[in-house]
Amino acid sequence: MNRFGALLQQMHLTHHPGNFTGRLRWVRHLKHLLLIILGGVLVQVLHHWWVGTLSKTWLLAAVLVFSLVSICFMFALVLEEMENVQQAVQTQTRFIPLDEYGCDRLYAETAKIVAKAKEGIFAVNSFLKEEFNAGEDSRAMYFNTLIEKSHQVNYVRILQVDEGESVSEMFNPDYIEHFKHMIARIDATDRTIELLRVRPKYPNTFLIIDDDWLILQ
């Protein structure tokens, strides 16, 4: 964890009506008008065919008009469907300064988010030695929440440790105890629990929860 702060970012799909009603009404009016035109062209073709006045030139013109109106009608259907499923990505970002009380708040907020996870938790630890300024209670609550949630969702954690370095030297005892709990849970649940070791690449510790939350330390 760095000395500056942590970023909590949430991304989710939300519906923004905006001018939805007016645009949708306009598209539906256009669709109805095009249907009337198509019906009119078809009636004229049948009428001229019935009375024997359907010339080749008139038929080609009717086919051209019918094709253009059909294309416009399909375009109107696409617009209507786009209006019906209109959604936008909304991002909410919070910054928690890691001051005297910031670390405790960070662990408490993260534990709340983890407790609501429905799909999975993906964590990557920095290759830099992390400095804890939080109290034991807030850290214990965070780690306990992760273990409890691993009964319900997949939990993957990646440790960035270079060759020749020891995990026990890179991480504080709190983390080492958490890693042991993860290993003990691997064969005790049908959920995916993975603790992986890779070469260092990313200097930050971060969590991704349900593809909705990014917590960057």
TORSE-126867 format. One line per field, with one value per atom (N, C-alpha, C): atom name; x negated, y, z negated. Coordinates in nm, 3 decimals. Each point is the difference from the previous one (the first is absolute). Example, Ala and Ser with C-alpha at 12.3 -4.5 7.8 and 13.67 -1.06 7.14 Angstrom:
2
at	[N | CA | C | N | CA | C] .
c1	[-1.319 | 0.089 | -0.090 | 0.035 | -0.082 | 0.077] .
c2	[-0.569 | 0.119 | 0.120 | 0.105 | 0.119 | 0.109] .
c3	[-0.780 | 0.000 | 0.000 | 0.072 | -0.006 | -0.073] .
END
This chain:
217
at	[N | CA | C | N | CA | C | N | CA | C | N | CA | C | N | CA | C | N | CA | C | N | CA | C | N | CA | C | N | CA | C | N | CA | C | N | CA | C | N | CA | C | N | CA | C | N | CA | C | N | CA | C | N | CA | C | N | CA | C | N | CA | C | N | CA | C | N | CA | C | N | CA | C | N | CA | C | N | CA | C | N | CA | C | N | CA | C | N | CA | C | N | CA | C | N | CA | C | N | CA | C | N | CA | C | N | CA | C | N | CA | C | N | CA | C | N | CA | C | N | CA | C | N | CA | C | N | CA | C | N | CA | C | N | CA | C | N | CA | C | N | CA | C | N | CA | C | N | CA | C | N | CA | C | N | CA | C | N | CA | C | N | CA | C | N | CA | C | N | CA | C | N | CA | C | N | CA | C | N | CA | C | N | CA | C | N | CA | C | N | CA | C | N | CA | C | N | CA | C | N | CA | C | N | CA | C | N | CA | C | N | CA | C | N | CA | C | N | CA | C | N | CA | C | N | CA | C | N | CA | C | N | CA | C | N | CA | C | N | CA | C | N | CA | C | N | CA | C | N | CA | C | N | CA | C | N | CA | C | N | CA | C | N | CA | C | N | CA | C | N | CA | C | N | CA | C | N | CA | C | N | CA | C | N | CA | C | N | CA | C | N | CA | C | N | CA | C | N | CA | C | N | CA | C | N | CA | C | N | CA | C | N | CA | C | N | CA | C | N | CA | C | N | CA | C | N | CA | C | N | CA | C | N | CA | C | N | CA | C | N | CA | C | N | CA | C | N | CA | C | N | CA | C | N | CA | C | N | CA | C | N | CA | C | N | CA | C | N | CA | C | N | CA | C | N | CA | C | N | CA | C | N | CA | C | N | CA | C | N | CA | C | N | CA | C | N | CA | C | N | CA | C | N | CA | C | N | CA | C | N | CA | C | N | CA | C | N | CA | C | N | CA | C | N | CA | C | N | CA | C | N | CA | C | N | CA | C | N | CA | C | N | CA | C | N | CA | C | N | CA | C | N | CA | C | N | CA | C | N | CA | C | N | CA | C | N | CA | C | N | CA | C | N | CA | C | N | CA | C | N | CA | C | N | CA | C | N | CA | C | N | CA | C | N | CA | C | N | CA | C | N | CA | C | N | CA | C | N | CA | C | N | CA | C | N | CA | C | N | CA | C | N | CA | C | N | CA | C | N | CA | C | N | CA | C | N | CA | C | N | CA | C | N | CA | C | N | CA | C | N | CA | C | N | CA | C | N | CA | C | N | CA | C | N | CA | C | N | CA | C | N | CA | C | N | CA | C | N | CA | C | N | CA | C | N | CA | C | N | CA | C | N | CA | C | N | CA | C | N | CA | C | N | CA | C | N | CA | C | N | CA | C | N | CA | C | N | CA | C | N | CA | C | N | CA | C | N | CA | C | N | CA | C | N | CA | C | N | CA | C | N | CA | C | N | CA | C | N | CA | C | N | CA | C | N | CA | C | N | CA | C | N | CA | C | N | CA | C | N | CA | C | N | CA | C | N | CA | C | N | CA | C | N | CA | C | N | CA | C | N | CA | C | N | CA | C | N | CA | C | N | CA | C | N | CA | C | N | CA | C | N | CA | C | N | CA | C | N | CA | C | N | CA | C | N | CA | C | N | CA | C | N | CA | C | N | CA | C | N | CA | C | N | CA | C | N | CA | C | N | CA | C | N | CA | C | N | CA | C] .
c1	[-0.085 | 0.085 | -0.089 | 0.026 | -0.085 | 0.040 | -0.074 | 0.021 | 0.095 | 0.052 | 0.076 | 0.150 | 0.052 | 0.143 | 0.044 | 0.130 | 0.059 | 0.118 | 0.019 | 0.106 | 0.103 | 0.127 | 0.109 | 0.087 | 0.009 | 0.074 | 0.105 | 0.123 | 0.111 | 0.053 | 0.021 | 0.057 | 0.121 | 0.113 | 0.118 | 0.089 | 0.089 | 0.091 | 0.123 | 0.033 | 0.119 | 0.078 | 0.131 | 0.087 | 0.015 | -0.024 | 0.015 | 0.110 | 0.122 | 0.108 | -0.023 | -0.043 | -0.025 | 0.121 | -0.017 | 0.110 | 0.056 | -0.007 | 0.038 | 0.144 | 0.095 | 0.140 | 0.024 | -0.055 | 0.019 | -0.062 | -0.123 | -0.068 | 0.072 | 0.044 | 0.068 | 0.133 | 0.072 | 0.126 | -0.023 | -0.108 | -0.033 | -0.033 | -0.078 | -0.037 | 0.123 | 0.093 | 0.120 | 0.090 | 0.009 | 0.077 | -0.061 | -0.134 | -0.068 | 0.026 | -0.003 | 0.025 | 0.141 | 0.098 | 0.138 | 0.015 | -0.065 | 0.007 | -0.059 | -0.112 | -0.063 | 0.087 | 0.071 | 0.091 | 0.114 | 0.048 | 0.107 | -0.049 | -0.123 | -0.056 | -0.018 | -0.055 | -0.018 | 0.134 | 0.101 | 0.132 | 0.058 | -0.023 | 0.050 | -0.066 | -0.131 | -0.073 | 0.049 | 0.019 | 0.046 | 0.140 | 0.088 | 0.137 | -0.001 | -0.084 | -0.008 | -0.052 | -0.099 | -0.054 | 0.108 | 0.073 | 0.105 | 0.113 | 0.033 | 0.106 | -0.039 | -0.121 | -0.044 | -0.014 | -0.042 | -0.009 | 0.138 | 0.097 | 0.136 | 0.067 | -0.023 | 0.065 | -0.084 | -0.118 | -0.085 | -0.079 | -0.023 | -0.076 | -0.138 | -0.044 | -0.129 | -0.113 | -0.061 | -0.111 | -0.131 | -0.100 | -0.132 | -0.060 | 0.016 | -0.055 | 0.067 | 0.134 | 0.072 | -0.039 | -0.020 | -0.038 | -0.138 | -0.096 | -0.135 | 0.003 | 0.081 | 0.012 | 0.060 | 0.101 | 0.063 | -0.097 | -0.079 | -0.098 | -0.105 | -0.043 | -0.099 | 0.054 | 0.123 | 0.062 | 0.019 | 0.045 | 0.023 | -0.131 | -0.110 | -0.130 | -0.049 | 0.010 | -0.046 | 0.081 | 0.132 | 0.084 | -0.027 | -0.026 | -0.031 | -0.128 | -0.102 | -0.126 | 0.023 | 0.080 | 0.031 | 0.077 | 0.088 | 0.078 | -0.091 | -0.095 | -0.095 | -0.085 | -0.039 | -0.077 | 0.083 | 0.128 | 0.088 | 0.011 | 0.005 | 0.005 | -0.126 | -0.115 | -0.127 | -0.001 | 0.046 | 0.006 | 0.091 | 0.113 | 0.094 | -0.063 | -0.073 | -0.065 | -0.110 | -0.073 | -0.105 | 0.060 | 0.114 | 0.066 | 0.048 | 0.046 | 0.053 | -0.107 | -0.122 | -0.107 | -0.107 | 0.035 | -0.098 | -0.052 | -0.131 | -0.065 | -0.132 | -0.052 | -0.128 | -0.082 | -0.131 | -0.088 | -0.024 | 0.032 | -0.020 | -0.114 | -0.092 | -0.116 | 0.005 | -0.014 | -0.007 | -0.138 | -0.066 | -0.136 | -0.010 | -0.064 | -0.026 | -0.149 | -0.056 | -0.141 | -0.009 | -0.072 | -0.018 | -0.147 | -0.030 | -0.140 | -0.045 | -0.118 | -0.050 | -0.075 | 0.078 | -0.056 | 0.013 | 0.010 | 0.002 | 0.118 | 0.116 | 0.119 | 0.041 | -0.071 | 0.038 | -0.009 | -0.103 | -0.018 | 0.114 | 0.040 | 0.112 | 0.127 | 0.021 | 0.119 | -0.006 | -0.120 | -0.016 | 0.035 | -0.053 | 0.028 | 0.148 | 0.061 | 0.142 | 0.086 | -0.030 | 0.076 | -0.018 | -0.124 | -0.027 | 0.071 | 0.001 | 0.069 | 0.149 | 0.060 | 0.143 | 0.025 | -0.090 | 0.015 | -0.019 | -0.100 | -0.026 | 0.121 | 0.060 | 0.115 | 0.118 | 0.007 | 0.111 | -0.034 | -0.120 | -0.041 | 0.094 | 0.030 | 0.092 | -0.065 | -0.110 | -0.061 | -0.143 | -0.086 | -0.138 | -0.085 | -0.113 | -0.097 | -0.135 | -0.063 | -0.132 | -0.093 | -0.107 | -0.091 | -0.143 | -0.072 | -0.142 | -0.075 | -0.100 | -0.083 | -0.122 | -0.036 | -0.117 | -0.127 | -0.103 | -0.129 | -0.081 | 0.055 | -0.064 | 0.050 | -0.086 | 0.040 | 0.102 | 0.114 | 0.110 | -0.014 | 0.036 | -0.007 | 0.141 | 0.027 | 0.131 | 0.005 | 0.099 | 0.026 | 0.136 | 0.068 | 0.134 | -0.010 | 0.107 | 0.006 | 0.023 | -0.028 | 0.014 | 0.145 | 0.094 | 0.142 | 0.048 | -0.035 | 0.046 | -0.064 | -0.127 | -0.066 | 0.062 | 0.024 | 0.058 | 0.140 | 0.078 | 0.134 | -0.006 | -0.095 | -0.016 | -0.039 | -0.099 | -0.045 | 0.107 | 0.068 | 0.106 | 0.115 | 0.032 | 0.106 | -0.038 | -0.125 | -0.047 | 0.015 | -0.042 | 0.008 | 0.146 | 0.085 | 0.141 | 0.066 | -0.037 | 0.062 | -0.048 | -0.116 | -0.052 | 0.085 | 0.094 | 0.096 | 0.104 | 0.017 | 0.109 | -0.045 | -0.118 | -0.047 | -0.144 | -0.045 | -0.138 | -0.095 | -0.114 | -0.097 | -0.140 | -0.061 | -0.133 | -0.090 | -0.117 | -0.097 | -0.136 | -0.064 | -0.129 | -0.106 | -0.106 | -0.111 | -0.115 | -0.047 | -0.113 | -0.129 | -0.067 | -0.121 | -0.108 | -0.112 | -0.109 | -0.070 | -0.071 | -0.074 | -0.107 | -0.014 | -0.099 | 0.053 | 0.119 | 0.062 | 0.099 | 0.014 | 0.089 | 0.132 | 0.110 | 0.131 | 0.011 | -0.054 | 0.008 | -0.077 | -0.101 | -0.077 | 0.068 | 0.079 | 0.064 | 0.129 | 0.067 | 0.131 | 0.002 | 0.086 | 0.016 | 0.070 | -0.012 | 0.061 | 0.150 | 0.069 | 0.144 | 0.028 | -0.078 | 0.017 | -0.039 | -0.110 | -0.045 | 0.109 | 0.063 | 0.107 | 0.119 | 0.027 | 0.110 | -0.030 | -0.125 | -0.039 | 0.019 | -0.034 | 0.017 | 0.148 | 0.086 | 0.144 | 0.050 | -0.053 | 0.038 | -0.038 | -0.122 | -0.047 | 0.084 | 0.038 | 0.081 | 0.140 | 0.046 | 0.134 | 0.005 | -0.115 | -0.002 | 0.073 | -0.025 | 0.062 | 0.128 | 0.043 | 0.117 | 0.123 | -0.008 | 0.114 | 0.006 | 0.118 | 0.015 | -0.023 | -0.026 | -0.033 | -0.147 | -0.035 | -0.139 | -0.076 | -0.101 | -0.090 | -0.142 | -0.066 | -0.135 | -0.092 | -0.118 | -0.105 | -0.121 | -0.029 | -0.103 | -0.118 | -0.117 | -0.122 | -0.053 | -0.024 | -0.050 | -0.115 | -0.071 | -0.108 | 0.056 | -0.071 | 0.048 | 0.026 | 0.111 | 0.033 | 0.074 | 0.099 | 0.082 | -0.035 | -0.032 | -0.041 | 0.114 | 0.123 | 0.114 | 0.071 | 0.058 | 0.091 | 0.140 | 0.076 | 0.136 | 0.090 | 0.130 | 0.104 | 0.104 | 0.049 | 0.113 | 0.110 | 0.116 | 0.110 | 0.120 | 0.042 | 0.117 | -0.011 | -0.116 | -0.017 | 0.071 | 0.041 | 0.067 | -0.087 | -0.082 | -0.082 | -0.148 | -0.072 | -0.145 | -0.051 | -0.073 | -0.057 | -0.151 | -0.053 | -0.143 | -0.069 | -0.103 | -0.073 | -0.135] .
c2	[-0.118 | 0.118 | 0.124 | 0.097 | 0.118 | 0.099 | 0.108 | 0.096 | 0.113 | -0.002 | 0.115 | -0.020 | -0.106 | -0.018 | -0.121 | -0.025 | -0.113 | 0.050 | -0.061 | 0.040 | -0.112 | 0.034 | -0.096 | 0.044 | -0.082 | 0.037 | -0.106 | 0.047 | -0.091 | 0.032 | -0.105 | 0.016 | -0.092 | 0.057 | -0.083 | 0.058 | -0.084 | 0.043 | 0.065 | 0.119 | 0.068 | 0.051 | 0.014 | 0.048 | 0.150 | 0.071 | 0.144 | 0.034 | 0.036 | 0.024 | 0.119 | 0.116 | 0.118 | 0.035 | 0.010 | 0.028 | -0.130 | -0.106 | -0.133 | -0.002 | 0.056 | -0.007 | 0.071 | 0.122 | 0.075 | -0.066 | -0.052 | -0.066 | -0.126 | -0.078 | -0.124 | 0.026 | 0.104 | 0.034 | 0.040 | 0.077 | 0.041 | -0.120 | -0.094 | -0.119 | -0.083 | -0.013 | -0.079 | 0.066 | 0.134 | 0.071 | -0.025 | 0.005 | -0.024 | -0.141 | -0.095 | -0.139 | -0.018 | 0.063 | -0.009 | 0.065 | 0.114 | 0.067 | -0.087 | -0.064 | -0.087 | -0.120 | -0.052 | -0.112 | 0.042 | 0.122 | 0.051 | 0.013 | 0.053 | 0.015 | -0.136 | -0.095 | -0.136 | -0.061 | 0.017 | -0.052 | 0.065 | 0.134 | 0.071 | -0.046 | -0.019 | -0.047 | -0.139 | -0.088 | -0.135 | 0.000 | 0.086 | 0.009 | 0.050 | 0.100 | 0.053 | -0.106 | -0.076 | -0.106 | -0.103 | -0.043 | -0.099 | 0.055 | 0.129 | 0.061 | 0.005 | 0.049 | 0.008 | -0.139 | -0.096 | -0.137 | -0.057 | 0.033 | -0.052 | 0.058 | 0.131 | 0.064 | -0.010 | -0.061 | -0.021 | 0.120 | 0.096 | 0.121 | 0.004 | -0.113 | -0.005 | -0.007 | 0.115 | 0.005 | -0.035 | -0.030 | -0.034 | 0.118 | 0.121 | 0.120 | 0.025 | -0.014 | 0.023 | -0.105 | -0.124 | -0.108 | 0.025 | 0.045 | 0.029 | 0.115 | 0.102 | 0.113 | -0.045 | -0.086 | -0.050 | -0.083 | -0.083 | -0.082 | 0.088 | 0.107 | 0.090 | 0.069 | 0.051 | 0.066 | -0.099 | -0.118 | -0.104 | -0.034 | -0.010 | -0.034 | 0.110 | 0.126 | 0.113 | 0.013 | -0.015 | 0.010 | -0.116 | -0.118 | -0.116 | 0.022 | 0.059 | 0.029 | 0.101 | 0.103 | 0.100 | -0.062 | -0.095 | -0.068 | -0.082 | -0.071 | -0.078 | 0.090 | 0.115 | 0.097 | 0.050 | 0.024 | 0.044 | -0.106 | -0.128 | -0.108 | -0.004 | 0.023 | 0.003 | 0.115 | 0.117 | 0.115 | -0.027 | -0.064 | -0.031 | -0.097 | -0.099 | -0.097 | 0.067 | 0.091 | 0.072 | 0.085 | 0.060 | 0.080 | -0.088 | -0.120 | -0.090 | -0.053 | -0.013 | -0.057 | 0.103 | 0.127 | 0.106 | -0.008 | -0.013 | -0.006 | 0.075 | 0.039 | 0.069 | -0.049 | 0.005 | -0.040 | 0.118 | -0.017 | 0.105 | -0.040 | 0.090 | -0.028 | 0.088 | -0.061 | 0.073 | -0.024 | 0.107 | -0.010 | 0.068 | -0.068 | 0.057 | -0.015 | 0.103 | -0.003 | 0.004 | -0.095 | -0.006 | 0.028 | 0.116 | 0.028 | -0.092 | -0.055 | -0.093 | 0.076 | 0.080 | 0.074 | -0.084 | 0.064 | -0.072 | -0.097 | 0.043 | -0.085 | -0.056 | 0.040 | -0.042 | -0.149 | -0.064 | -0.143 | -0.080 | 0.037 | -0.069 | 0.016 | 0.121 | 0.025 | -0.081 | -0.008 | -0.075 | -0.147 | -0.060 | -0.141 | -0.022 | 0.094 | -0.013 | 0.011 | 0.097 | 0.018 | -0.120 | -0.048 | -0.114 | -0.125 | -0.020 | -0.116 | 0.004 | 0.118 | 0.013 | -0.039 | 0.044 | -0.031 | -0.150 | -0.058 | -0.144 | -0.080 | 0.044 | -0.073 | -0.005 | 0.094 | 0.005 | -0.068 | -0.056 | -0.064 | -0.114 | -0.010 | -0.103 | -0.096 | 0.043 | -0.084 | -0.042 | 0.097 | -0.038 | 0.115 | -0.036 | 0.096 | -0.032 | 0.100 | -0.016 | 0.103 | -0.046 | 0.090 | -0.019 | 0.110 | -0.002 | 0.082 | -0.061 | 0.070 | 0.062 | 0.118 | 0.069 | -0.078 | 0.022 | -0.063 | 0.084 | 0.115 | 0.083 | -0.042 | 0.003 | -0.038 | 0.100 | -0.052 | 0.086 | 0.043 | 0.126 | 0.056 | 0.013 | -0.062 | 0.005 | 0.111 | 0.089 | 0.102 | -0.021 | -0.107 | -0.027 | -0.083 | 0.007 | -0.078 | -0.147 | -0.083 | -0.145 | -0.039 | 0.070 | -0.035 | 0.019 | 0.112 | 0.027 | -0.097 | -0.034 | -0.096 | -0.139 | -0.039 | -0.132 | -0.010 | 0.108 | -0.002 | -0.016 | 0.068 | -0.008 | -0.141 | -0.058 | -0.135 | -0.106 | 0.015 | -0.095 | 0.006 | 0.120 | 0.016 | -0.069 | 0.012 | -0.067 | -0.151 | -0.056 | -0.145 | -0.046 | 0.075 | -0.038 | 0.007 | 0.101 | 0.017 | -0.106 | -0.059 | -0.104 | -0.126 | -0.009 | -0.110 | 0.018 | 0.124 | 0.032 | 0.041 | 0.060 | 0.049 | -0.046 | 0.007 | -0.034 | 0.108 | -0.043 | 0.093 | -0.036 | 0.093 | -0.020 | 0.114 | -0.036 | 0.101 | -0.032 | 0.104 | -0.015 | 0.075 | -0.070 | 0.060 | 0.026 | 0.122 | 0.035 | -0.010 | -0.111 | -0.025 | -0.046 | 0.067 | -0.033 | -0.128 | -0.061 | -0.122 | 0.030 | -0.089 | 0.018 | 0.074 | 0.060 | 0.070 | -0.091 | 0.020 | -0.082 | 0.073 | -0.073 | 0.060 | 0.050 | -0.077 | 0.038 | 0.129 | 0.031 | 0.123 | 0.119 | -0.028 | 0.107 | 0.049 | -0.088 | 0.035 | -0.006 | 0.083 | 0.006 | -0.127 | -0.029 | -0.120 | -0.010 | 0.114 | -0.003 | -0.067 | 0.039 | -0.058 | -0.148 | -0.033 | -0.139 | -0.090 | 0.047 | -0.077 | -0.013 | 0.107 | -0.004 | -0.099 | -0.001 | -0.095 | -0.144 | -0.026 | -0.135 | -0.039 | 0.096 | -0.027 | -0.028 | 0.071 | -0.024 | -0.141 | -0.041 | -0.133 | -0.108 | 0.024 | -0.099 | -0.010 | 0.106 | 0.002 | -0.062 | -0.018 | -0.044 | -0.132 | -0.096 | -0.132 | -0.014 | 0.110 | -0.008 | 0.067 | 0.040 | 0.068 | -0.035 | 0.011 | -0.023 | 0.129 | 0.108 | 0.126 | 0.003 | 0.086 | 0.011 | 0.092 | -0.054 | 0.080 | -0.025 | 0.105 | -0.013 | 0.102 | -0.046 | 0.087 | -0.023 | 0.098 | -0.016 | 0.092 | -0.045 | 0.079 | 0.027 | 0.129 | 0.038 | 0.099 | 0.024 | 0.098 | 0.142 | 0.090 | 0.137 | 0.073 | 0.076 | 0.080 | 0.128 | -0.010 | 0.114 | 0.049 | 0.128 | 0.050 | 0.022 | -0.001 | 0.028 | -0.129 | 0.006 | -0.105 | 0.041 | -0.094 | 0.035 | -0.121 | 0.029 | -0.103 | 0.032 | -0.104 | 0.012 | -0.090 | 0.057 | -0.074 | 0.004 | -0.118 | -0.015 | 0.079 | 0.040 | 0.084 | 0.134 | 0.034 | 0.126 | 0.097 | -0.056 | 0.083 | -0.020 | 0.112 | 0.000 | 0.076 | -0.068 | 0.064 | 0.000 | 0.118 | 0.018 | 0.066 | -0.067 | 0.054 | 0.054] .
c3	[0.000 | 0.000 | 0.000 | 0.086 | 0.004 | -0.108 | -0.010 | -0.108 | 0.039 | 0.120 | 0.049 | -0.010 | 0.055 | -0.005 | 0.079 | -0.003 | 0.071 | 0.081 | 0.116 | 0.091 | 0.007 | -0.026 | 0.010 | 0.116 | 0.102 | 0.121 | 0.030 | 0.019 | 0.031 | 0.139 | 0.080 | 0.133 | 0.011 | 0.041 | 0.017 | 0.108 | 0.054 | 0.105 | -0.061 | 0.046 | -0.047 | 0.119 | -0.018 | 0.108 | -0.010 | 0.107 | 0.006 | 0.100 | -0.047 | 0.092 | 0.090 | -0.055 | 0.081 | 0.083 | 0.133 | 0.092 | 0.056 | -0.082 | 0.046 | 0.054 | -0.076 | 0.039 | 0.132 | 0.014 | 0.122 | 0.121 | -0.015 | 0.111 | 0.041 | -0.100 | 0.031 | 0.070 | -0.041 | 0.065 | 0.145 | 0.024 | 0.137 | 0.088 | -0.055 | 0.077 | 0.032 | -0.093 | 0.024 | 0.104 | -0.003 | 0.103 | 0.138 | 0.006 | 0.127 | 0.050 | -0.091 | 0.038 | 0.056 | -0.065 | 0.048 | 0.137 | 0.021 | 0.130 | 0.110 | -0.031 | 0.099 | 0.032 | -0.100 | 0.025 | 0.093 | -0.020 | 0.086 | 0.144 | 0.016 | 0.135 | 0.066 | -0.076 | 0.055 | 0.042 | -0.084 | 0.033 | 0.124 | 0.011 | 0.117 | 0.129 | -0.004 | 0.118 | 0.041 | -0.097 | 0.030 | 0.060 | -0.053 | 0.053 | 0.144 | 0.029 | 0.136 | 0.098 | -0.041 | 0.086 | 0.030 | -0.101 | 0.019 | 0.088 | -0.019 | 0.080 | 0.147 | 0.032 | 0.139 | 0.062 | -0.081 | 0.052 | 0.033 | -0.085 | 0.019 | 0.125 | 0.025 | 0.116 | 0.125 | -0.013 | 0.116 | 0.045 | -0.089 | 0.037 | -0.067 | -0.050 | -0.070 | 0.102 | 0.029 | 0.095 | -0.070 | 0.082 | -0.054 | -0.074 | 0.056 | -0.063 | -0.135 | -0.002 | -0.126 | -0.104 | 0.044 | -0.092 | -0.060 | 0.084 | -0.050 | -0.099 | 0.030 | -0.092 | -0.134 | 0.009 | -0.122 | -0.083 | 0.070 | -0.070 | -0.068 | 0.068 | -0.058 | -0.124 | 0.011 | -0.115 | -0.115 | 0.033 | -0.102 | -0.071 | 0.077 | -0.059 | -0.093 | 0.046 | -0.081 | -0.128 | 0.012 | -0.118 | -0.096 | 0.055 | -0.085 | -0.078 | 0.065 | -0.068 | -0.112 | 0.029 | -0.103 | -0.116 | 0.033 | -0.104 | -0.090 | 0.058 | -0.079 | -0.088 | 0.055 | -0.078 | -0.118 | 0.022 | -0.108 | -0.108 | 0.041 | -0.099 | -0.085 | 0.065 | -0.072 | -0.101 | 0.043 | -0.090 | -0.119 | 0.027 | -0.108 | -0.100 | 0.051 | -0.088 | -0.082 | 0.062 | -0.072 | -0.112 | 0.026 | -0.103 | -0.114 | 0.034 | -0.103 | -0.093 | 0.050 | -0.082 | -0.035 | 0.013 | -0.026 | -0.143 | -0.012 | -0.130 | 0.008 | -0.111 | -0.002 | -0.119 | 0.011 | -0.110 | -0.092 | -0.123 | -0.099 | -0.093 | -0.021 | -0.085 | -0.124 | -0.115 | -0.126 | -0.060 | -0.036 | -0.052 | -0.136 | -0.093 | -0.132 | -0.031 | -0.059 | -0.040 | -0.151 | -0.056 | -0.144 | -0.032 | -0.058 | -0.037 | -0.113 | 0.013 | -0.101 | -0.109 | -0.072 | -0.112 | -0.126 | -0.114 | -0.128 | -0.008 | 0.052 | -0.008 | 0.136 | 0.105 | 0.134 | 0.023 | -0.055 | 0.022 | -0.062 | -0.120 | -0.064 | 0.083 | 0.051 | 0.082 | 0.130 | 0.059 | 0.124 | -0.019 | -0.106 | -0.026 | -0.030 | -0.072 | -0.032 | 0.126 | 0.086 | 0.124 | 0.093 | 0.011 | 0.087 | -0.050 | -0.131 | -0.057 | 0.033 | -0.001 | 0.033 | 0.146 | 0.088 | 0.142 | 0.024 | -0.065 | 0.014 | -0.049 | -0.108 | -0.057 | 0.096 | 0.093 | 0.096 | 0.133 | 0.011 | 0.126 | 0.036 | 0.131 | 0.047 | 0.099 | 0.062 | 0.104 | -0.035 | -0.031 | -0.028 | -0.048 | -0.058 | -0.052 | 0.060 | 0.059 | 0.060 | -0.062 | -0.063 | -0.071 | 0.050 | 0.011 | 0.036 | -0.104 | -0.060 | -0.098 | 0.065 | -0.045 | 0.052 | -0.031 | 0.083 | -0.029 | -0.099 | -0.038 | -0.103 | -0.137 | -0.097 | -0.135 | -0.052 | -0.044 | -0.041 | -0.145 | -0.023 | -0.136 | -0.055 | -0.112 | -0.062 | -0.103 | 0.015 | -0.101 | -0.065 | 0.042 | -0.052 | -0.127 | -0.077 | -0.123 | 0.028 | -0.099 | 0.017 | 0.025 | -0.065 | 0.015 | 0.143 | 0.061 | 0.136 | 0.100 | -0.020 | 0.089 | -0.017 | -0.125 | -0.026 | 0.062 | -0.010 | 0.057 | 0.152 | 0.062 | 0.146 | 0.044 | -0.064 | 0.037 | -0.031 | -0.113 | -0.034 | 0.101 | 0.046 | 0.099 | 0.131 | 0.040 | 0.121 | -0.011 | -0.113 | -0.018 | -0.005 | -0.071 | -0.009 | 0.138 | 0.078 | 0.131 | 0.099 | -0.027 | 0.089 | -0.003 | -0.096 | -0.002 | 0.110 | 0.048 | 0.091 | 0.140 | 0.011 | 0.130 | 0.021 | 0.124 | 0.031 | -0.052 | -0.047 | -0.059 | 0.051 | 0.073 | 0.056 | -0.047 | -0.051 | -0.043 | 0.062 | 0.055 | 0.064 | -0.081 | -0.033 | -0.074 | 0.097 | 0.002 | 0.087 | -0.082 | 0.016 | -0.077 | 0.097 | -0.001 | 0.091 | -0.044 | 0.095 | -0.031 | -0.105 | -0.094 | -0.105 | -0.120 | 0.011 | -0.113 | -0.070 | -0.127 | -0.081 | -0.023 | 0.013 | -0.024 | -0.143 | -0.093 | -0.142 | -0.029 | 0.081 | -0.019 | 0.069 | 0.103 | 0.076 | -0.066 | -0.075 | -0.053 | -0.152 | -0.057 | -0.144 | -0.051 | -0.129 | -0.057 | 0.026 | 0.007 | 0.028 | 0.133 | 0.100 | 0.133 | 0.001 | -0.066 | -0.002 | -0.060 | -0.107 | -0.062 | 0.095 | 0.074 | 0.097 | 0.112 | 0.046 | 0.106 | -0.048 | -0.125 | -0.056 | -0.001 | -0.035 | -0.001 | 0.141 | 0.098 | 0.139 | 0.044 | -0.031 | 0.038 | -0.067 | -0.126 | -0.071 | 0.060 | 0.066 | 0.057 | 0.140 | 0.064 | 0.141 | 0.018 | -0.087 | 0.013 | -0.081 | -0.063 | -0.088 | 0.060 | 0.125 | 0.063 | 0.148 | 0.058 | 0.143 | 0.079 | -0.070 | 0.066 | 0.037 | 0.096 | 0.043 | -0.095 | -0.065 | -0.083 | 0.050 | 0.042 | 0.054 | -0.065 | -0.036 | -0.051 | 0.089 | 0.085 | 0.103 | -0.027 | 0.043 | -0.012 | 0.140 | 0.030 | 0.132 | -0.016 | 0.110 | -0.002 | -0.012 | -0.064 | -0.020 | 0.131 | 0.001 | 0.118 | -0.039 | -0.087 | -0.036 | -0.141 | -0.016 | -0.131 | -0.097 | 0.049 | -0.088 | -0.042 | -0.119 | -0.044 | 0.043 | 0.058 | 0.040 | -0.007 | -0.013 | -0.003 | 0.107 | 0.064 | 0.092 | -0.054 | -0.025 | -0.060 | 0.094 | 0.046 | 0.087 | 0.131 | 0.041 | 0.118 | -0.017 | -0.122 | -0.027 | -0.079 | -0.087 | -0.088 | 0.028 | 0.009 | 0.005 | -0.121 | -0.085 | -0.121 | 0.019 | 0.019 | 0.031 | -0.118 | -0.050 | -0.116 | 0.045] .
END
